[in-house]
C-alpha cells in the first residue's frame, strides 16, 4: 500500500463516519453539532461507526507494519 492509497483509505473512512453522524442530526430535524457528534445516533449507527473506526485502525496498523 502506497502512502497515497493509505491517505485515500483513511479519508474515505473518516468521511463515512462524518456522514453517518451528520445524517443522524438531519434525520431528527436538527443542525449538526460538532461538539456532540454522537448525541443523536441510533444503536445501529453507533455500531456502524465502531466498525469503521476499527477498520481505520486496522489500516493504520497494516500500513505501519509494512513500512
Secondary structure, DSSP 8 states (H G I E B T S, - for coil): --HHHHHHHHHHHHHHHHHHHHHHHHHTT----GGGTTTT--HHHHHHHHHHHHHHHHHHHHHHHT-
